[in-house]
């Protein structure tokens, strides 16, 4: 399947925007959280992936087999 620039918008309907951090709707909040997590992992070079909880508790991501 050939990837196009529009493939990623089929699920959410739009891309992350910096204003998403200030919005309260579920889509904006989810995109902002995901963007922050990806940015953190990329910057830190994290080897053990975790979901960083809103309350500061990290939740390990287990590999599915």
trRosetta pair geometry for C-beta under 8 A, 3 or more apart (Angstrom, degrees):
i j d omega theta_ij theta_ji phi_ij phi_ji
3 7 5.4 -66 -153 -9 77 151
4 7 5.6 133 57 -33 68 90
6 9 5.5 -60 -163 39 63 111
6 10 7.1 82 144 -45 78 87
7 10 6.2 -42 -168 -1 38 115
8 11 7.1 -52 -174 26 46 102
8 12 7.6 -7 153 27 73 105
8 15 6.9 56 108 -92 120 89
9 12 6.5 -80 -143 64 47 79
9 13 6.1 21 -179 -171 81 11
9 14 5.9 31 -136 -88 103 21
9 15 6.5 -59 -84 -46 96 76
12 15 7.7 115 82 -80 130 27
12 27 6.3 130 -163 -154 96 107
12 30 7.9 -159 -120 94 120 121
12 31 6.6 95 -160 -78 154 112
13 27 7.4 -33 48 -148 113 149
14 17 7.7 -26 145 -21 119 107
14 27 7.7 73 48 157 104 132
14 31 8.0 -38 92 -82 87 159
15 31 7.7 127 163 -153 33 137
16 20 5.9 -81 -155 5 71 151
16 31 4.5 -179 -98 168 80 111
16 32 7.0 138 -143 -78 104 44
16 34 7.4 -136 -77 77 128 99
16 35 4.6 117 -142 -69 159 134
17 20 5.4 126 64 -28 68 95
17 31 7.8 37 21 121 60 141
18 21 6.7 -31 177 7 54 107
19 22 5.7 -59 -170 39 61 107
19 23 6.4 61 138 -29 83 106
19 28 7.7 -60 110 -148 76 126
20 23 5.6 -56 -143 30 41 113
20 28 4.1 -164 -144 -166 81 82
20 29 7.3 -166 171 -62 92 23
20 31 5.0 -83 -157 85 161 109
20 32 4.0 -169 119 -59 106 99
20 35 7.4 109 72 13 139 140
21 32 4.7 147 -81 -141 57 139
23 28 3.6 -17 83 123 129 165
23 29 7.0 -126 94 -49 82 68
23 32 7.8 169 48 -29 89 134
24 28 7.3 38 42 68 17 126
24 29 6.9 14 -163 -53 28 115
25 28 4.9 82 63 15 86 105
25 29 6.7 -160 89 -7 39 94
26 29 5.8 -60 -142 42 27 111
26 30 6.0 27 160 -20 65 110
27 30 5.9 -58 -146 37 26 110
27 31 6.3 22 158 -15 64 109
28 31 5.9 -58 -146 39 28 108
28 32 6.2 27 156 -18 65 109
29 32 5.8 -57 -146 38 28 110
29 33 6.2 27 157 -18 64 108
30 33 5.8 -54 -144 37 29 110
30 34 6.2 26 158 -15 65 109
31 34 5.9 -56 -143 40 29 109
31 35 6.1 32 156 -22 64 109
32 35 5.7 -54 -145 36 28 113
32 36 6.4 27 156 -19 63 107
33 36 5.9 -57 -150 36 29 110
33 37 6.4 27 154 -18 64 108
34 37 5.8 -55 -146 37 31 111
34 38 6.3 28 158 -16 66 107
35 38 6.0 -57 -146 39 27 107
35 39 6.1 28 155 -19 63 112
36 39 5.6 -57 -145 39 29 113
36 40 6.2 32 155 -22 65 106
36 52 7.8 -91 116 60 109 131
37 40 5.7 -53 -147 34 29 112
37 41 6.4 25 157 -15 64 107
37 51 7.1 -21 -123 -133 144 57
37 52 6.2 -175 -103 23 93 103
38 41 5.9 -56 -146 39 30 108
38 42 6.1 29 156 -18 65 110
39 42 5.8 -57 -145 39 27 110
39 43 6.1 21 159 -15 64 112
40 43 5.9 -62 -143 41 26 106
40 44 5.8 5 167 -2 66 117
40 46 7.1 29 129 -22 84 134
40 52 7.1 21 59 -14 168 145
41 44 6.3 -62 -130 49 23 98
41 45 7.8 96 172 -77 52 7
41 46 4.6 -80 -133 34 71 117
41 49 6.6 11 -116 -115 133 89
42 45 7.8 13 177 -67 23 48
46 49 6.2 105 120 -91 118 52
46 50 7.6 -104 175 18 144 83
48 60 6.9 -41 164 -131 104 98
49 60 7.7 102 91 -159 57 57
49 61 4.4 -30 103 40 104 126
50 58 4.2 15 159 -177 147 106
50 59 6.0 145 -169 67 85 39
50 60 5.3 -49 -105 -97 88 41
50 61 6.2 -164 -102 -9 28 84
51 58 7.2 148 72 -160 45 57
51 59 4.4 -18 57 61 98 102
51 61 6.3 104 -27 -61 85 96
52 56 7.8 -21 -176 -133 85 28
52 58 5.8 -28 -106 -105 58 77
53 56 6.5 -33 80 48 91 20
53 57 4.2 -4 44 63 141 76
53 58 6.7 -145 5 -79 89 22
53 59 5.9 88 -49 -19 104 102
